[in-house]
């Protein structure tokens, strides 16, 4: 008679198998869903990413990764990866594959500065996630893509026709979502992964649609069918002349490159020396070594990335003493970028106020190994920016995990910003004008106290008797005072205008500009219309309508409308606005407003291009190079 396995033993085996299955499922969920083995076999031009690294290396690596993304679309009908874990896994695998073909894997974090750029996001382009979404949004342009991008696209005519069809599809999508940043990227993926039946791993598809440079052995094949004997005669007959010309060209290029590098290094060494000798001693800021910041941010890893804008990339860091900091790397390293960097250090060194973000330290490098880099180090604001906390209202179809701001929090933030601006205008001599007051430049600490940040565009009045400056227009469209945007006339009331826009954003949960309608609607025009018709409660965001006293909330809206009046003379100073908000003085009768900015008579005379924006949306060019 055979022996039976006891019930406890069966139970143990059952749970053991279950744990293995669970572990396997868990690990697979975060593994890379893309087969990247082609990186080692596909005939791409690896020389671009070997020492010395060519300027087109990053574009080449993005295009190379695009083959896998397009194949993933072809296999799963999903445009991007499901989550951040799978994206990180794919980039890690991509690094290993590059190492196998003798390409420095450290190029990946340099070229792929945001690891979540490949993660599915409805905000990327018109809400497109799957191929079905594409068909619904791209509409008739899909048929043209299918026709223009099918088969072998070798040759300039066939390739240009395909790319032109991709641009038409992109224009269609941007008409639906003007803020879409991935529309052209999606058009490229669709063309390579779906429209072309040969697939993204076909040489002509990768070269044309993904703009991937191929190796010399593939691109150098002759199509004229000359005999080997004829080619040898031509080569040997011209060998002497070619060698002489090549040597001369190499010598000239080498000399020019060395001379250019020498002049660049000399310029930046001069900048570093001047900065440490003149700016830094007066700022009270600590001089950080680059190695300290690298340790603090885990090598500026993607996991530490907390923000990215037109002027810099921000990382979260932990100093050796445990202090949490935000490290901003300035990305614009031309002469203007150096000017704004020095300006921010000098401006912040002169201010000390609880509602202004102070500078903890900075770092400047200019050497051959690390390159030219500029860093600013601030205290870390655990609750992010005001825009982060209003984003639930702006993007009602998403959930970023933040609860809506309460009325007491909104009231406190508005008063904090007013106090910070009042200090800039009256607490220091000469006065400082910020020039870029907006939600992303207002940071919130652990207690939801607001601090005004980012002084890269700030200006200090040179003469206390001056009433205004005439200067280059800089800032963000929607927050710029009209007289400043049109004529470059900067006064203290330019900041007041921006502050008024921010008040109305906080009170209503709406954006400064509403672009979903056929015409652009400015938040002040909308709030003024609601107030004038006796429906001021419509300005209050729904979540706070029952929280606070209506009279106080209406007072804040009225101050916001008054501060953002198009006529400078009707705006209060920031100190007057603060006293109105606190109820110390009465609000004057609100004057009538001119025609709204959305009126056709205004739109015809002032276009969007008249303004300088701090966060412009990039559009695809007509170049034959892919914007993947």
C-alpha positions as CSV (number, residue, x, y, z in Angstrom):
1,X,0.0,0.0,0.0
2,X,1.5,3.4,-1.2
3,X,2.2,6.2,1.2
4,X,-0.1,9.3,1.0
5,X,1.1,12.8,1.4
6,X,-0.3,14.4,4.5
7,X,-2.7,17.4,4.3
8,X,-0.2,19.9,5.9
9,X,2.4,18.8,3.4
10,X,-0.1,19.4,0.5
11,X,-0.9,22.8,2.0
12,X,2.8,23.8,2.2
13,X,3.4,22.7,-1.5
14,X,0.3,24.7,-2.6
15,X,1.5,28.0,-0.9
16,X,5.0,27.4,-2.2
17,X,3.8,27.2,-5.8
18,X,1.6,30.1,-5.3
19,X,4.5,32.3,-4.0
20,X,6.6,31.3,-7.0
21,X,3.7,32.3,-9.4
22,X,3.2,35.6,-7.5
23,X,6.9,36.4,-7.6
24,X,7.1,35.6,-11.3
25,X,4.1,37.7,-12.0
26,X,5.5,40.6,-10.0
27,X,8.9,40.5,-11.6
28,X,7.4,40.2,-15.1
29,X,5.1,43.2,-14.5
30,X,8.2,45.4,-14.1
31,X,10.3,43.8,-16.9
32,X,10.8,45.5,-20.2
33,X,8.1,44.5,-22.8
34,X,10.4,45.4,-25.7
35,X,12.9,43.0,-27.3
36,X,16.0,45.2,-27.6
37,X,18.3,42.5,-29.0
38,X,18.3,44.3,-32.4
39,X,20.6,46.9,-30.9
40,X,23.5,44.5,-31.2
41,X,22.6,43.2,-34.7
42,X,21.0,46.1,-36.6
43,X,23.5,47.9,-38.8
44,X,23.3,51.4,-37.2
45,X,26.3,53.8,-37.2
46,X,27.8,53.1,-33.8
47,X,30.7,55.4,-34.6
48,X,28.6,58.5,-33.8
49,X,28.5,57.4,-30.1
50,X,32.1,56.4,-29.7
51,X,34.9,58.7,-28.5
52,X,34.9,61.4,-29.5
53,X,31.1,61.5,-29.2
54,X,29.4,63.2,-32.2
55,X,26.8,65.9,-31.6
56,X,24.2,63.7,-33.3
57,X,24.7,60.8,-30.9
58,X,21.7,61.5,-28.7
59,X,19.4,61.8,-31.7
60,X,20.8,58.5,-33.0
61,X,20.1,56.7,-29.7
62,X,16.6,58.1,-29.5
63,X,16.0,56.9,-33.1
64,X,17.5,53.5,-32.2
65,X,15.2,53.1,-29.2
66,X,12.4,54.2,-31.5
67,X,12.7,51.0,-33.5
68,X,11.8,49.0,-30.3
69,X,8.9,51.4,-29.5
70,X,7.5,51.2,-33.0
71,X,7.7,47.4,-32.9
72,X,6.0,47.5,-29.5
73,X,3.2,49.5,-31.1
74,X,3.0,46.9,-33.9
75,X,2.8,44.0,-31.5
76,X,0.6,45.4,-28.7
77,X,-1.3,48.4,-30.5
78,X,-0.1,50.6,-27.6
79,X,1.9,53.7,-28.4
80,X,4.0,53.7,-25.2
81,X,5.0,51.6,-22.2
82,X,2.5,50.8,-19.5
83,X,4.3,52.2,-16.4
84,X,7.5,53.8,-15.1
85,X,9.0,50.5,-13.9
86,X,8.8,49.0,-17.4
87,X,10.3,52.2,-18.9
88,X,13.2,52.1,-16.4
89,X,13.7,48.4,-17.1
90,X,13.8,49.1,-20.9
91,X,16.4,51.9,-20.5
92,X,18.5,49.7,-18.3
93,X,18.4,46.9,-20.8
94,X,19.2,49.4,-23.6
95,X,22.3,50.5,-21.7
96,X,23.4,46.8,-21.4
97,X,22.9,46.3,-25.2
98,X,24.9,49.5,-26.0
99,X,27.8,48.3,-23.8
100,X,27.8,45.0,-25.8
101,X,28.6,47.0,-28.9
102,X,31.3,49.1,-27.1
103,X,29.1,52.3,-26.7
104,X,29.4,54.0,-23.4
105,X,26.2,53.2,-21.5
106,X,26.5,56.5,-19.5
107,X,25.2,58.3,-22.6
108,X,21.7,57.0,-21.9
109,X,21.0,59.1,-18.8
110,X,22.5,62.1,-20.7
111,X,20.3,61.6,-23.8
112,X,17.2,60.3,-22.1
113,X,16.9,63.0,-19.4
114,X,13.3,61.9,-18.5
115,X,12.8,58.2,-18.1
116,X,9.0,58.7,-18.0
117,X,8.9,60.2,-21.5
118,X,8.0,56.7,-22.9
119,X,5.3,56.0,-20.4
120,X,1.6,56.1,-21.5
121,X,0.2,59.5,-20.7
122,X,-3.2,60.9,-21.9
123,X,-1.7,64.4,-21.8
124,X,1.0,63.6,-24.4
125,X,-1.2,64.1,-27.4
126,X,-5.0,64.4,-27.6
127,X,-5.5,61.6,-25.1
128,X,-4.0,59.0,-27.4
129,X,-2.9,55.7,-25.7
130,X,-3.9,52.9,-28.1
131,X,-4.2,52.5,-31.9
132,X,-8.0,52.8,-31.6
133,X,-7.5,56.3,-30.0
134,X,-5.3,57.2,-33.0
135,X,-8.0,56.2,-35.5
136,X,-10.5,58.3,-33.7
137,X,-8.3,61.4,-33.4
138,X,-6.2,61.3,-36.6
139,X,-9.2,60.8,-38.8
140,X,-8.7,61.0,-42.6
141,X,-5.0,61.8,-42.3
142,X,-4.4,58.1,-41.4
143,X,-5.3,57.0,-44.9
144,X,-2.7,59.3,-46.4
145,X,-0.1,58.0,-44.0
146,X,-1.0,54.4,-44.9
147,X,-0.6,55.2,-48.6
148,X,2.6,57.4,-48.5
149,X,4.5,55.2,-46.0
150,X,4.0,51.7,-47.3
151,X,6.6,49.5,-48.8
152,X,10.2,50.4,-49.5
153,X,10.7,54.1,-48.9
154,X,14.2,54.3,-50.2
155,X,14.9,57.5,-52.1
156,X,14.3,61.1,-51.3
157,X,11.0,61.4,-53.1
158,X,9.3,58.4,-51.3
159,X,10.8,59.4,-47.9
160,X,9.7,63.0,-48.2
161,X,6.2,62.0,-49.2
162,X,5.9,59.8,-46.1
163,X,7.3,62.5,-43.8
164,X,5.0,65.1,-45.3
165,X,2.0,62.8,-44.5
166,X,3.3,62.5,-41.0
167,X,3.3,66.3,-40.6
168,X,-0.2,66.5,-41.9
169,X,-1.3,64.0,-39.3
170,X,0.6,66.0,-36.6
171,X,-1.2,69.2,-37.6
172,X,-4.5,67.5,-37.3
173,X,-3.7,66.3,-33.8
174,X,-2.3,69.6,-32.7
175,X,-5.6,71.2,-33.8
176,X,-7.3,69.0,-31.2
177,X,-4.6,69.4,-28.5
178,X,-2.5,72.5,-29.0
179,X,-0.4,71.6,-26.0
180,X,0.4,68.1,-27.2
181,X,4.1,67.4,-27.0
182,X,4.2,63.9,-28.5
183,X,1.9,64.2,-31.5
184,X,4.8,64.2,-34.1
185,X,6.4,61.4,-32.1
186,X,3.2,59.3,-32.4
187,X,2.9,60.0,-36.1
188,X,6.4,58.7,-36.6
189,X,5.7,55.5,-34.6
190,X,2.5,54.9,-36.5
191,X,4.2,55.3,-39.8
192,X,7.1,53.0,-38.9
193,X,5.1,50.4,-36.9
194,X,1.7,50.3,-38.5
195,X,1.5,52.0,-41.9
196,X,4.7,50.3,-43.3
197,X,4.2,46.6,-43.7
198,X,7.9,45.9,-43.7
199,X,8.1,47.2,-40.0
200,X,10.5,49.4,-38.2
201,X,13.4,46.9,-38.5
202,X,13.5,47.4,-42.2
203,X,16.6,49.4,-43.3
204,X,14.6,51.9,-45.4
205,X,12.0,52.4,-42.7
206,X,14.5,53.0,-39.9
207,X,16.6,55.3,-42.1
208,X,13.7,57.4,-43.4
209,X,11.0,57.5,-40.7
210,X,13.1,57.2,-37.6
211,X,16.1,59.1,-39.1
212,X,18.5,56.4,-37.9
213,X,22.0,56.7,-39.4
214,X,23.1,53.4,-40.9
215,X,26.6,52.0,-40.9
216,X,28.9,52.7,-43.8
217,X,28.7,49.1,-45.0
218,X,25.0,49.5,-45.6
219,X,24.8,53.1,-46.9
220,X,27.9,52.9,-49.0
221,X,26.7,50.1,-51.3
222,X,27.0,51.3,-54.9
223,X,23.9,51.1,-57.1
224,X,25.6,51.7,-60.5
225,X,26.8,48.1,-60.9
226,X,30.3,49.1,-61.9
227,X,32.6,46.2,-62.2
228,X,35.2,45.5,-59.5
229,X,37.9,46.1,-62.1
230,X,36.7,49.5,-63.0
231,X,36.4,50.6,-59.4
232,X,39.9,49.5,-58.7
233,X,41.2,51.5,-61.6
234,X,39.4,54.6,-60.4
235,X,40.6,54.1,-56.8
236,X,44.2,53.5,-57.6
237,X,44.3,56.3,-60.2
238,X,43.1,58.8,-57.7
239,X,44.7,57.5,-54.5
240,X,47.5,59.9,-54.4
241,X,45.4,63.0,-54.9
242,X,42.8,61.8,-52.4
243,X,45.3,61.1,-49.7
244,X,46.9,64.6,-50.1
245,X,43.5,66.3,-50.0
246,X,42.3,64.3,-47.0
247,X,45.5,65.1,-45.0
248,X,45.1,68.8,-45.7
249,X,41.4,68.7,-44.7
250,X,42.1,66.7,-41.5
251,X,44.9,69.1,-40.5
252,X,42.7,72.2,-41.0
253,X,39.7,70.7,-39.2
254,X,41.8,69.5,-36.3
255,X,43.4,72.9,-35.9
256,X,40.1,74.7,-36.0
257,X,38.5,72.4,-33.5
258,X,41.4,72.7,-31.1
259,X,41.4,76.5,-31.5
260,X,37.6,76.7,-30.9
261,X,37.8,74.4,-27.9
262,X,40.7,76.5,-26.5
263,X,38.8,79.7,-26.9
264,X,35.7,78.2,-25.3
265,X,37.6,76.8,-22.4
266,X,39.4,80.1,-21.9
267,X,36.1,82.0,-21.9
268,X,34.5,79.7,-19.4
269,X,37.5,79.5,-17.2
270,X,37.4,83.3,-17.1
271,X,33.7,83.2,-16.2
272,X,34.3,80.7,-13.4
273,X,37.2,82.8,-12.0
274,X,35.2,86.0,-12.2
275,X,32.2,84.4,-10.6
276,X,34.1,83.0,-7.7
277,X,36.0,86.3,-7.2
278,X,33.2,88.9,-7.5
279,X,29.7,87.3,-7.3
280,X,30.1,84.5,-4.8
281,X,31.7,86.3,-1.9
282,X,28.9,88.8,-1.8
283,X,26.1,86.2,-2.1
284,X,26.6,84.4,1.2
285,X,25.9,81.2,-0.8
286,X,28.0,78.0,-0.3
287,X,30.3,76.8,-3.0
288,X,29.4,73.2,-3.8
289,X,31.7,70.8,-5.5
290,X,30.1,68.9,-8.4
291,X,31.0,65.6,-6.6
292,X,28.8,66.7,-3.7
293,X,25.8,67.3,-5.9
294,X,26.3,64.1,-7.7
295,X,26.3,62.1,-4.4
296,X,23.3,64.1,-3.2
297,X,21.2,63.4,-6.4
298,X,22.4,59.8,-6.9
299,X,24.3,60.9,-10.0
300,X,21.5,63.1,-11.2
301,X,19.4,60.0,-11.8
302,X,16.0,60.0,-13.4
303,X,14.4,58.9,-10.2
304,X,15.5,62.2,-8.6
305,X,14.1,64.3,-11.4
306,X,11.3,66.5,-10.0
307,X,10.8,69.2,-12.6
308,X,11.9,70.5,-16.0
309,X,11.3,73.8,-17.8
310,X,12.7,76.1,-20.4
311,X,15.5,77.3,-18.2
312,X,16.6,74.3,-16.2
313,X,16.2,70.8,-14.8
314,X,15.5,70.3,-11.1
315,X,16.6,67.3,-9.1
316,X,15.8,66.3,-5.5
317,X,18.9,65.7,-3.4
318,X,20.0,64.8,0.1
319,X,23.2,66.4,1.4
320,X,25.7,64.6,3.6
321,X,24.1,66.0,6.7
322,X,20.6,64.7,5.7
323,X,19.2,68.0,4.5
324,X,16.8,67.8,1.6
325,X,17.5,70.2,-1.3
326,X,16.4,71.0,-4.8
327,X,19.3,71.2,-7.3
328,X,18.5,73.2,-10.5
329,X,20.8,72.6,-13.4
330,X,20.8,75.6,-15.8
331,X,20.4,74.2,-19.4
332,X,20.9,77.4,-21.4
333,X,24.7,77.8,-21.4
334,X,25.1,80.6,-23.9
335,X,26.1,84.1,-22.8
336,X,22.5,84.9,-22.0
337,X,22.3,81.8,-19.8
338,X,25.4,82.8,-17.8
339,X,23.9,86.3,-17.5
340,X,20.7,85.0,-16.0
341,X,22.6,82.6,-13.7
342,X,24.7,85.4,-12.2
343,X,21.6,87.6,-12.1
344,X,19.7,85.0,-10.0
345,X,22.6,84.6,-7.6
346,X,23.1,88.3,-7.1
347,X,19.4,89.0,-6.7
348,X,18.7,86.2,-4.2
349,X,21.8,87.2,-2.2
350,X,20.1,90.6,-1.4
351,X,16.8,89.1,-0.1
352,X,15.9,87.4,3.1
353,X,12.2,86.9,3.6
354,X,10.1,83.9,4.8
355,X,7.9,84.1,1.6
356,X,10.9,84.2,-0.8
357,X,12.9,81.1,-1.6
358,X,16.5,81.7,-0.5
359,X,19.6,80.3,-2.2
360,X,21.6,77.7,-0.2
361,X,24.5,77.4,-2.6
362,X,25.7,77.1,-6.2
363,X,28.2,75.2,-8.4
364,X,30.0,76.2,-11.6
365,X,32.2,73.9,-13.6
366,X,34.2,74.3,-16.8
367,X,36.5,71.5,-17.5
368,X,37.1,68.9,-20.2
369,X,35.8,65.9,-18.2
370,X,32.5,67.3,-16.8
371,X,31.9,70.1,-19.3
372,X,30.3,73.4,-18.7
373,X,27.7,73.2,-16.0
374,X,25.8,75.6,-13.8
375,X,23.8,74.6,-10.7
376,X,21.7,76.4,-8.1
377,X,20.9,74.7,-4.7
378,X,17.7,75.6,-2.8
379,X,15.8,74.2,0.2
380,X,13.5,71.4,-0.9
381,X,9.8,72.4,-1.0
382,X,7.9,69.1,-0.1
383,X,4.5,70.2,-1.5
384,X,5.8,71.2,-4.9
385,X,4.5,74.2,-6.8
386,X,1.2,76.0,-6.8
387,X,0.5,74.7,-10.3
388,X,1.0,71.1,-9.1
389,X,-1.7,71.7,-6.5
390,X,-4.1,73.3,-8.9
391,X,-3.5,70.6,-11.6
392,X,-6.5,68.5,-10.5
393,X,-8.7,71.5,-11.4
394,X,-6.9,72.1,-14.7
395,X,-6.9,68.4,-15.7
396,X,-10.2,67.0,-14.5
397,X,-9.6,63.7,-16.2
398,X,-6.4,62.9,-14.2
399,X,-5.6,62.2,-10.6
400,X,-2.1,63.3,-9.4
401,X,-2.8,62.2,-5.9
402,X,-3.3,65.7,-4.5
403,X,-6.5,66.8,-2.8
404,X,-8.0,70.2,-3.8
405,X,-6.7,73.1,-1.9
406,X,-9.0,74.3,0.9
407,X,-10.2,77.9,1.2
408,X,-7.9,78.6,4.2
409,X,-5.0,77.3,2.2
410,X,-5.8,79.4,-0.8
411,X,-6.3,82.5,1.3
412,X,-2.9,81.9,3.0
413,X,-1.1,81.3,-0.3
414,X,-2.4,84.5,-1.8
415,X,-1.4,86.5,1.3
416,X,2.1,84.9,1.4
417,X,2.7,85.8,-2.3
418,X,1.6,89.3,-1.7
419,X,3.9,89.7,1.3
420,X,6.8,88.3,-0.7
421,X,6.2,90.7,-3.6
422,X,5.8,93.6,-1.2
423,X,9.2,92.9,0.2
424,X,10.8,92.8,-3.3
425,X,9.1,96.2,-4.2
426,X,9.6,98.0,-0.8
427,X,11.7,95.9,1.5
428,X,15.0,96.3,-0.5
429,X,16.6,99.3,-2.1
430,X,16.6,99.7,-5.0
431,X,13.4,97.7,-5.7
432,X,13.4,94.3,-7.4
433,X,10.8,93.4,-10.1
434,X,10.3,89.6,-10.4
435,X,9.0,89.6,-14.0
436,X,7.8,86.0,-14.0
437,X,5.1,85.6,-11.3
438,X,3.1,82.4,-12.1
439,X,2.0,79.2,-10.5
440,X,5.1,77.2,-11.3
441,X,7.3,79.8,-9.6
442,X,5.3,79.7,-6.3
443,X,6.5,76.8,-4.1
444,X,4.8,75.3,-1.1
445,X,6.6,74.0,2.0
446,X,5.5,71.2,4.3
447,X,3.1,73.5,6.0
448,X,1.7,74.8,2.7
449,X,3.4,78.2,3.2
450,X,4.1,79.8,-0.1
451,X,7.5,81.1,-1.3
452,X,8.1,83.0,-4.5
453,X,11.0,81.4,-6.5
454,X,13.0,81.6,-9.7
455,X,14.6,85.0,-9.9
456,X,16.5,84.3,-13.2
457,X,14.5,87.1,-15.0
458,X,14.3,89.5,-12.0
459,X,15.4,93.1,-12.5
460,X,16.7,95.6,-10.0
461,X,16.0,99.3,-10.5
462,X,19.3,101.1,-10.9
463,X,18.0,104.5,-9.8
464,X,15.5,104.9,-6.9
465,X,13.9,107.8,-8.8
466,X,13.1,105.7,-11.8
467,X,9.4,104.8,-12.4
468,X,10.0,102.2,-15.0
469,X,12.5,100.3,-17.1
470,X,12.3,99.7,-20.8
471,X,13.8,96.3,-21.3
472,X,13.7,93.0,-23.3
473,X,10.3,91.3,-22.8
474,X,10.6,88.0,-20.9
475,X,8.1,85.9,-19.0
476,X,5.1,83.7,-19.7
477,X,2.2,84.6,-22.1
478,X,-1.0,85.0,-20.1
479,X,0.7,86.5,-17.1
480,X,2.4,89.4,-18.8
481,X,1.0,92.9,-18.3
482,X,-0.1,94.4,-21.6
483,X,2.1,97.5,-21.5
484,X,5.1,95.3,-20.8
485,X,4.3,92.7,-23.4
486,X,3.6,95.3,-26.1
487,X,6.2,98.0,-25.3
488,X,8.7,96.5,-22.9
489,X,7.8,99.0,-20.2
490,X,8.5,97.3,-16.8
491,X,7.1,98.8,-13.6
492,X,6.2,97.5,-10.1
493,X,2.6,97.2,-11.4
494,X,3.8,94.6,-14.0
495,X,4.3,92.2,-11.1
496,X,0.9,93.3,-9.7
497,X,-0.8,92.3,-13.0
498,X,0.7,88.8,-12.8
499,X,-0.3,88.6,-9.1
500,X,-3.9,89.4,-10.0
501,X,-3.9,86.6,-12.6
502,X,-2.5,84.2,-9.9
503,X,-5.3,85.2,-7.4
504,X,-8.0,84.4,-10.0
505,X,-6.4,81.1,-10.8
506,X,-6.3,80.1,-7.1
507,X,-9.9,81.2,-6.5
508,X,-11.4,79.6,-9.6
509,X,-9.1,76.6,-10.3
510,X,-9.0,77.8,-13.9
511,X,-6.0,78.5,-16.1
512,X,-4.8,82.0,-17.0
513,X,-5.8,81.4,-20.6
514,X,-8.6,79.2,-21.8
515,X,-7.7,77.9,-25.2
516,X,-10.3,75.1,-25.7
517,X,-12.8,77.6,-27.2
518,X,-12.4,78.9,-30.8
519,X,-11.2,82.2,-29.3
520,X,-8.7,82.7,-26.5
521,X,-10.4,83.7,-23.2
522,X,-8.4,85.5,-20.5
523,X,-9.3,84.6,-16.9
524,X,-9.8,88.3,-16.0
525,X,-12.3,88.9,-18.8
526,X,-14.3,85.8,-17.7
527,X,-14.2,86.8,-13.9
528,X,-15.2,90.4,-14.7
529,X,-18.2,89.1,-16.8
530,X,-19.3,86.8,-13.9
531,X,-18.9,89.6,-11.3
532,X,-20.7,92.2,-13.4
533,X,-23.7,89.9,-14.0
534,X,-24.0,89.3,-10.3
535,X,-22.8,85.7,-10.4
536,X,-19.5,86.1,-8.5
537,X,-20.0,82.6,-6.9
538,X,-19.3,81.1,-10.3
539,X,-15.7,82.3,-10.0
540,X,-15.2,80.3,-6.8
541,X,-14.0,76.7,-7.5
542,X,-16.8,74.3,-6.6
543,X,-14.8,72.6,-3.9
544,X,-14.6,75.8,-1.8
545,X,-18.0,77.4,-2.4
546,X,-19.3,76.3,0.9
547,X,-16.1,76.6,2.9
548,X,-15.5,80.3,3.5
549,X,-17.5,83.4,4.0
550,X,-18.8,84.6,0.6
551,X,-18.0,88.2,1.4
552,X,-14.3,87.6,2.0
553,X,-14.0,85.3,-1.0
554,X,-15.7,88.0,-3.2
555,X,-13.2,90.5,-1.8
556,X,-10.3,88.4,-3.0
557,X,-11.8,88.0,-6.5
558,X,-12.4,91.8,-6.7
559,X,-8.7,92.5,-5.8
560,X,-7.6,89.9,-8.4
561,X,-9.7,91.7,-11.1
562,X,-8.4,95.1,-10.0
563,X,-4.8,94.0,-9.9
564,X,-5.0,92.5,-13.4
565,X,-6.7,95.5,-15.0
566,X,-5.3,96.3,-18.5
567,X,-4.9,100.0,-17.6
568,X,-1.8,100.6,-15.3
569,X,-3.4,103.6,-13.6
570,X,-6.3,101.5,-12.2
571,X,-4.0,98.8,-10.6
572,X,-3.1,99.2,-6.9
573,X,0.4,98.9,-5.7
574,X,1.3,95.5,-4.1
575,X,1.1,97.1,-0.6
576,X,-2.3,98.5,-1.3
577,X,-3.5,95.2,-2.7
578,X,-2.3,93.4,0.5
579,X,-4.2,95.9,2.7
580,X,-7.3,95.3,0.6
581,X,-7.0,91.6,0.9
582,X,-6.6,91.8,4.7
583,X,-9.6,94.2,4.9
584,X,-7.6,97.1,6.2
585,X,-8.8,99.4,3.3
586,X,-11.8,99.4,1.1
587,X,-11.7,98.2,-2.5
588,X,-12.5,101.1,-4.9
589,X,-15.3,100.7,-7.4
590,X,-14.1,98.4,-10.2
591,X,-13.6,100.4,-13.4
592,X,-15.0,99.1,-16.6
593,X,-12.7,97.0,-18.7
594,X,-11.8,97.6,-22.4
595,X,-12.7,94.9,-25.0
596,X,-11.7,91.4,-23.9
597,X,-8.5,90.0,-25.3
598,X,-10.6,87.4,-27.2
599,X,-12.4,90.2,-29.2
600,X,-11.6,90.1,-32.9
601,X,-10.4,93.7,-33.0
602,X,-7.7,92.8,-30.5
603,X,-6.8,89.4,-31.9
604,X,-6.3,90.9,-35.4
605,X,-3.7,93.4,-34.1
606,X,-1.9,91.4,-31.5
607,X,-0.8,87.8,-32.3
608,X,0.6,85.2,-30.1
609,X,4.0,85.7,-31.6
610,X,4.2,89.2,-30.2
611,X,4.9,87.7,-26.8
612,X,7.9,85.9,-25.3
613,X,6.8,82.7,-23.6
614,X,8.6,80.8,-20.8
615,X,7.1,77.5,-21.8
616,X,6.5,77.4,-25.6
617,X,5.2,74.2,-27.2
618,X,7.6,72.9,-29.8
619,X,6.2,72.2,-33.2
620,X,7.6,69.8,-35.8
621,X,9.7,71.2,-38.6
622,X,9.6,70.3,-42.2
623,X,13.1,68.8,-42.0
624,X,13.5,65.3,-43.4
625,X,15.0,64.3,-40.0
626,X,12.6,62.7,-37.6
627,X,11.7,64.5,-34.4
628,X,11.4,61.2,-32.5
